[in-house]
Amino acid sequence: MRGARWPVMAALLIISALALGYTYWLATGFDMSGMMSPQFVPWSTSYFTFMLAMWVVMMIGMMTPTVAPTVMLYAQFGRRDVARRFPSAGWFVAGYLLAWSAFALVATLLQWVLEWAALITPMMAGTDRVLGGAVLVVAGLYQWLPAKQACLTQCRSPLSFIQRKGGFPARARGAIRLGWLHGLYCVGCCWMLMALLFAFGVMNLRWIAGLMMFVLIEKLVPYPGVFSRAAGAVATLVGVWLMLK
C-alpha cells in the first residue's frame, strides 16, 4: 500500500472537497432567490437540471470518503498483481458514483413531488415537525431491518464483496460494474438516512456533515450492528418525541 496509499487518498479527498465546497457555496454564497419562490411553481427543465446537479454533487461529496477503504484495497491488489494489470481504481470509483447519481435522480424527482404536495418548501426545508418526526422514526426502524444490516455488511467487507462478485475485473467495464454494485449496496444501506434531508433541510450543512460522519463511522466501528441499531433506537425515540411535542 505504500506506493498506492497517498495518490489514491489524495484523489478521493480532492473529489470530495470540490463537491462539498460546491455544496457549501450553494448553501451560503449562491443567491438562489431568483430561481426559487416561496410558493410552489411548476419546475422548468433548467430548474430540474439544476436540482439534479445539486443532488449529484452533494452525494459525491458525502459518499466519496466512505468508499475510501474499498478503493484503497482495490489499488493495493492492483499494484501487487502487476502481470494482470487491473483497470484503474478510477473506473471502480466511477461505477460507485454512478450508483449514487442514480439515487440523486430519484431524490430530485421525490423533491419535486414533495414540493408539489406542500410537504417541503421551495426553499428545500420541511414544513411540518410531525413529518420530520415520522421520517426519523422510519429511519430509526430501518436501522433494525435485515436488509439494512445485509447492505452494511457488504459495504464494510470490501474484499469479501469483491470475491463474491467474481473477483477483481480484467477490464474497465468490469471495474465500473463492480463499483456500481458496491454503490447499490451502499445506497441500500444509507438511502433512508439521506431521506432525513427532506425533513430537516436539503441544504442544511449541519445535517449534511452529520450524516456524512455517521455513515463513515458506521462503516468503521468494531461492532457495526450494535452501533447502527443503537443509533436507530435513538432516532426512533427522538422522532416520537417530535411527533408528540
C-alpha positions in Angstrom: 0.0 0.0 0.0 2.9 2.4 0.5 3.0 3.3 -3.2 -0.7 3.5 -3.7 -2.0 4.9 -0.5 -1.3 8.6 -0.8 -2.1 9.2 -4.5 -5.5 7.3 -4.1 -6.3 9.0 -0.8 -5.4 12.4 -2.2 -7.6 11.9 -5.3 -10.6 10.9 -3.2 -10.1 13.8 -0.8 -9.8 16.3 -3.8 -13.0 14.9 -5.3 -14.9 15.1 -2.0 -13.5 18.5 -1.2 -14.5 20.0 -4.5 -18.0 18.6 -4.3 -18.5 19.7 -0.7 -17.1 23.1 -1.5 -19.6 23.5 -4.2 -22.4 22.4 -1.9 -21.2 24.9 0.8 -21.2 27.6 -1.8 -24.7 26.8 -2.9 -25.9 26.8 0.7 -24.1 30.0 1.8 -22.8 32.1 -1.1 -25.1 31.4 -4.1 -28.2 33.6 -4.4 -31.0 31.2 -5.3 -33.7 33.7 -4.6 -34.2 34.4 -8.3 -34.7 30.7 -9.0 -37.0 30.0 -6.1 -40.3 31.2 -5.0 -41.9 31.0 -1.5 -44.8 29.2 -3.2 -44.7 26.2 -5.4 -44.4 26.8 -9.2 -44.1 24.2 -11.9 -40.5 23.1 -12.4 -38.8 24.0 -15.6 -36.4 21.8 -17.4 -33.5 24.0 -16.4 -34.6 24.1 -12.8 -34.9 20.3 -12.7 -31.4 20.0 -14.2 -30.0 22.4 -11.6 -31.5 20.5 -8.8 -30.3 17.2 -10.2 -26.8 18.6 -10.5 -27.0 19.8 -6.9 -28.0 16.4 -5.6 -25.4 14.6 -7.7 -22.6 16.8 -6.4 -23.8 16.6 -2.8 -23.9 12.8 -2.9 -20.4 12.7 -4.4 -19.1 14.9 -1.7 -20.8 13.0 1.1 -20.2 9.4 -0.1 -16.7 9.5 -1.7 -14.9 9.4 1.7 -16.9 6.4 2.8 -15.7 4.3 -0.2 -12.0 5.0 0.5 -11.2 1.7 2.2 -12.6 -0.3 -0.7 -10.9 1.8 -3.3 -7.6 1.6 -1.5 -8.0 -2.2 -1.2 -8.6 -2.3 -5.0 -5.5 -0.2 -5.6 -3.4 -2.4 -3.3 -4.2 -5.6 -5.2 -3.7 -3.8 -8.5 -0.2 -2.9 -7.5 0.6 -6.4 -6.3 -0.6 -8.2 -9.4 1.3 -6.2 -12.0 1.1 -9.0 -14.5 -2.7 -8.9 -14.6 -2.9 -5.1 -14.8 -6.2 -4.4 -13.2 -8.2 -1.5 -14.6 -7.5 1.8 -12.8 -9.3 2.3 -9.5 -10.8 5.4 -11.1 -13.2 3.1 -13.1 -14.4 1.5 -9.9 -15.0 4.9 -8.3 -16.9 6.0 -11.4 -19.2 3.0 -11.1 -19.7 3.7 -7.4 -20.6 7.3 -8.0 -22.8 6.4 -10.9 -25.0 4.4 -8.4 -25.2 7.5 -6.2 -26.0 9.7 -9.2 -28.9 7.3 -9.9 -30.1 7.9 -6.3 -29.7 11.6 -6.9 -32.1 11.4 -9.8 -34.7 9.6 -7.6 -34.1 12.2 -4.9 -34.7 15.1 -7.3 -37.9 13.5 -8.5 -39.0 13.0 -4.9 -38.2 16.6 -4.1 -40.4 17.7 -7.0 -43.3 15.6 -5.7 -42.9 16.7 -2.1 -42.9 20.4 -3.1 -46.0 19.8 -5.2 -47.7 18.2 -2.2 -46.5 21.1 0.0 -44.7 18.7 2.3 -41.4 20.7 1.8 -41.0 24.3 0.9 -39.5 25.5 -2.4 -36.5 26.6 -0.2 -36.0 22.8 0.5 -37.0 22.7 4.1 -39.6 20.5 5.8 -43.0 22.2 6.6 -44.1 20.0 9.5 -42.5 18.9 12.7 -44.7 15.8 12.7 -43.4 14.9 9.2 -39.8 15.3 10.5 -40.5 13.1 13.4 -42.2 10.5 11.2 -39.2 10.4 8.9 -36.9 10.0 11.9 -39.0 7.1 13.2 -38.9 5.3 9.8 -35.2 5.9 9.5 -34.6 4.5 13.0 -36.7 1.4 12.4 -34.9 0.8 9.1 -31.6 0.5 11.1 -33.0 -2.7 12.6 -34.2 -4.4 9.4 -32.2 -7.3 8.0 -32.0 -5.5 4.6 -30.1 -2.7 6.3 -27.7 -5.0 8.1 -27.1 -7.1 5.0 -26.2 -4.0 2.9 -24.0 -2.7 5.7 -22.1 -6.0 5.8 -21.4 -5.7 2.1 -20.2 -2.1 2.4 -17.9 -2.9 5.4 -16.3 -6.0 3.9 -14.8 -4.9 0.5 -12.6 -8.0 0.0 -15.5 -10.4 0.7 -17.8 -8.3 -1.6 -15.3 -8.4 -4.4 -14.7 -12.2 -4.1 -18.5 -12.8 -4.0 -18.9 -10.8 -7.2 -16.4 -12.8 -9.2 -13.1 -11.3 -8.0 -11.1 -8.4 -9.4 -12.1 -7.4 -13.0 -9.8 -7.6 -16.0 -11.4 -4.8 -18.0 -12.7 -1.2 -17.3 -16.3 -2.3 -17.9 -16.0 -4.9 -15.2 -14.5 -2.4 -12.8 -17.4 0.0 -13.5 -19.9 -2.8 -12.9 -18.2 -3.8 -9.6 -18.2 -0.2 -8.4 -21.9 0.1 -9.5 -22.8 -3.0 -7.5 -20.9 -1.8 -4.4 -22.6 1.6 -4.8 -26.0 0.0 -4.9 -25.3 -1.8 -1.6 -24.3 1.5 -0.1 -27.4 3.1 -1.4 -29.4 0.3 0.2 -27.6 0.9 3.4 -27.9 4.7 3.6 -31.0 5.8 1.5 -33.2 6.2 4.5 -30.6 8.4 6.2 -30.5 10.6 3.2 -34.3 11.0 3.3 -33.8 12.9 6.6 -32.5 15.8 4.5 -36.1 16.3 3.2 -37.4 16.7 6.7 -34.6 18.9 8.1 -33.4 20.8 5.1 -31.9 19.5 1.9 -29.1 22.2 2.1 -28.8 22.1 5.9 -25.0 22.0 6.2 -25.1 20.6 9.8 -27.2 17.7 8.7 -25.1 17.1 5.6 -21.9 17.0 7.8 -23.6 14.9 10.5 -24.9 12.3 8.0 -21.5 12.0 6.3 -19.7 11.4 9.5 -22.4 8.9 10.7 -22.1 6.9 7.5 -18.3 6.8 7.8 -18.3 5.8 11.4 -20.9 3.1 10.8 -18.6 1.5 8.3 -15.5 1.7 10.6 -16.7 0.9 14.2 -15.8 -2.6 15.6 -19.4 -3.6 16.2 -21.5 -2.1 13.4 -24.7 -4.0 14.1 -24.8 -2.7 17.7 -23.9 0.8 16.7 -26.4 1.1 13.9 -29.3 -0.4 16.0 -28.5 1.8 18.9 -28.5 4.8 16.6 -31.8 3.6 15.2 -33.3 3.3 18.6 -32.2 6.9 19.5 -33.6 8.2 16.1 -36.9 6.5 16.8 -37.2 7.9 20.3 -36.4 11.4 19.1 -38.8 11.1 16.2 -41.7 10.0 18.6 -40.8 13.0 20.8 -41.0 15.4 17.9 -44.4 14.0 16.8 -45.8 14.3 20.3 -44.2 17.6 21.2 
